[in-house]
């Protein structure tokens, strides 16, 4: 039986120039807004905190706290 990755949250390891998929899925959840982010649209994350962000504003908000 094939397992579909659609509608599953991926687990990623964030690196300076990209990320590695640890657990397959089709999206991650923004650490600030809770918004679902498709992996192909993911542009912002923190290597130190190992968390994704929906946009630059959410990333700045996380860094301020």
C-alpha positions as a Markdown table, in Angstrom:
| # | Residue | x | y | z |
|---|---|---|---|---|
| 1 | Unk | 0.0 | 0.0 | 0.0 |
| 2 | Unk | 1.3 | 3.4 | -0.9 |
| 3 | Unk | 1.2 | 6.2 | 1.6 |
| 4 | Unk | 0.3 | 9.6 | 0.4 |
| 5 | Unk | 2.2 | 12.7 | 1.7 |
| 6 | Unk | -0.7 | 15.0 | 1.0 |
| 7 | Unk | -2.3 | 16.7 | 4.0 |
| 8 | Unk | 0.6 | 15.5 | 6.3 |
| 9 | Unk | 2.9 | 17.9 | 8.2 |
| 10 | Unk | 6.5 | 17.4 | 7.2 |
| 11 | Unk | 9.3 | 17.4 | 9.8 |
| 12 | Unk | 12.3 | 19.3 | 8.5 |
| 13 | Unk | 15.9 | 20.1 | 9.6 |
| 14 | Unk | 16.6 | 23.7 | 8.7 |
| 15 | Unk | 20.0 | 24.7 | 7.4 |
| 16 | Unk | 21.5 | 28.0 | 6.3 |
| 17 | Unk | 20.8 | 27.4 | 2.6 |
| 18 | Unk | 17.9 | 25.0 | 2.7 |
| 19 | Unk | 16.3 | 22.3 | 4.6 |
| 20 | Unk | 16.3 | 18.5 | 4.7 |
| 21 | Unk | 13.1 | 16.5 | 5.0 |
| 22 | Unk | 13.2 | 14.2 | 8.0 |
| 23 | Unk | 9.5 | 13.1 | 7.8 |
| 24 | Unk | 7.7 | 13.4 | 4.5 |
| 25 | Unk | 4.7 | 15.6 | 4.2 |
| 26 | Unk | 3.3 | 18.4 | 2.0 |
| 27 | Unk | 3.4 | 21.3 | 4.5 |
| 28 | Unk | 4.8 | 22.8 | 7.7 |
| 29 | Unk | 3.1 | 25.1 | 10.2 |
| 30 | Unk | 4.3 | 28.6 | 10.9 |
| 31 | Unk | 5.7 | 28.9 | 14.4 |
| 32 | Unk | 4.2 | 32.4 | 14.8 |
| 33 | Unk | 0.9 | 32.4 | 12.9 |
| 34 | Unk | -0.1 | 28.8 | 12.8 |
| 35 | Unk | -0.6 | 29.1 | 9.0 |
| 36 | Unk | 0.0 | 26.0 | 6.9 |
| 37 | Unk | 2.9 | 26.5 | 4.4 |
| 38 | Unk | 3.5 | 24.3 | 1.4 |
| 39 | Unk | 7.1 | 23.1 | 1.3 |
| 40 | Unk | 7.6 | 24.6 | -2.2 |
| 41 | Unk | 6.5 | 28.1 | -0.8 |
| 42 | Unk | 8.6 | 27.9 | 2.3 |
| 43 | Unk | 11.1 | 30.9 | 2.3 |
| 44 | Unk | 11.7 | 31.9 | 5.9 |
| 45 | Unk | 13.0 | 29.8 | 8.8 |
| 46 | Unk | 15.3 | 30.0 | 11.8 |
| 47 | Unk | 18.3 | 27.6 | 11.8 |
| 48 | Unk | 18.9 | 28.3 | 15.5 |
| 49 | Unk | 15.3 | 27.8 | 16.6 |
| 50 | Unk | 14.6 | 25.1 | 13.9 |
| 51 | Unk | 11.2 | 26.6 | 13.1 |
| 52 | Unk | 9.4 | 27.9 | 9.9 |
| 53 | Unk | 7.8 | 31.2 | 9.3 |
| 54 | Unk | 5.0 | 32.3 | 6.9 |
| 55 | Unk | 6.7 | 35.5 | 5.9 |
| 56 | Unk | 9.4 | 38.1 | 6.9 |
| 57 | Unk | 7.1 | 39.8 | 9.3 |
| 58 | Unk | 6.5 | 36.6 | 11.2 |
| 59 | Unk | 10.2 | 35.8 | 11.2 |
| 60 | Unk | 10.9 | 39.3 | 12.7 |
| 61 | Unk | 8.2 | 38.9 | 15.3 |
| 62 | Unk | 9.8 | 35.6 | 16.4 |
| 63 | Unk | 13.3 | 37.0 | 16.6 |
| 64 | Unk | 12.0 | 39.9 | 18.7 |
| 65 | Unk | 10.7 | 37.6 | 21.4 |
